[in-house]
């Protein structure tokens, strides 16, 4: 298959790349340094989900609430979204409806009718901030229950030297061990990490090796997921380079399981995140 055509937006030191496939923000860099990270081995021909950036998960997260749904993370990240007019500070906006995924793998598991609008925004004059917003509308006649997530890959210099602040004392499901735990102190990545925290609030990514920190401010979410595959699992992923697992940590804005979105007929809900480069060398 031929490569997808990317969308490019450059404003001063800020550079964004996105694709209509999955309405996928693939990269965001400031002063040439990635903030939102994408694998050098990502598949960008439309034959598979793009590894990195901000995959959109809907209407289920991972394998769904019962762990039996495919493809992983739902049907919209491998659909081609329709570009629509951007407004205000929006750089790009896309829409997608249930009718546009009827031929997609897993469409038979979609729980009801939906209309989605996703936008990537950059506040004027603020090249250190990016805002992501996914609106979910239920045009049907029955309640729509859907799991939703912004599966954000953040670039770090060395994930082994990163601390995540803001999740202290939060309870979480450790999907690696299957146990419920409580976070003691900052989150440090010391092995394969896949945790669903029962908290949604500001997370600060302290990247000591890069002398910078990033802030993720969610809205409309119920949980925060932290993920990194570590070396052994990463070696089994064909769209990750040998050492690329060191270069990212996923801090995901999520509503899943018993905290999934519930929308009445005609209702609209939003899940979003603001990402800020709060400190960097030389700033």
Secondary structure, DSSP 4 states (H G I P E B T S, - for coil): -PPPPPEEEEETTEEEEEETBTTEEEEEEETTEEEE-B-TT---SSSS--SBSEEEEEE-STTTTTT--SSTTBSSTTSBPEEE---TTEEEEEEEEGGGGTTSTTGGG--S--EEEEEEE--TT-TTEEEEEEEEE--SSS-EEEEEEEEEEEE-S-GGGEEEES-TT-EEEETTTTEEEE--SSEE--S-EEEEES--S-EEEEEGGGTEEEEEEEES-SEEEEEE-HHHHHTT-TTS-TTGGGGEEEEEEEE-GGG-EEE-TT-EEEEEEEEEEEE-TT-
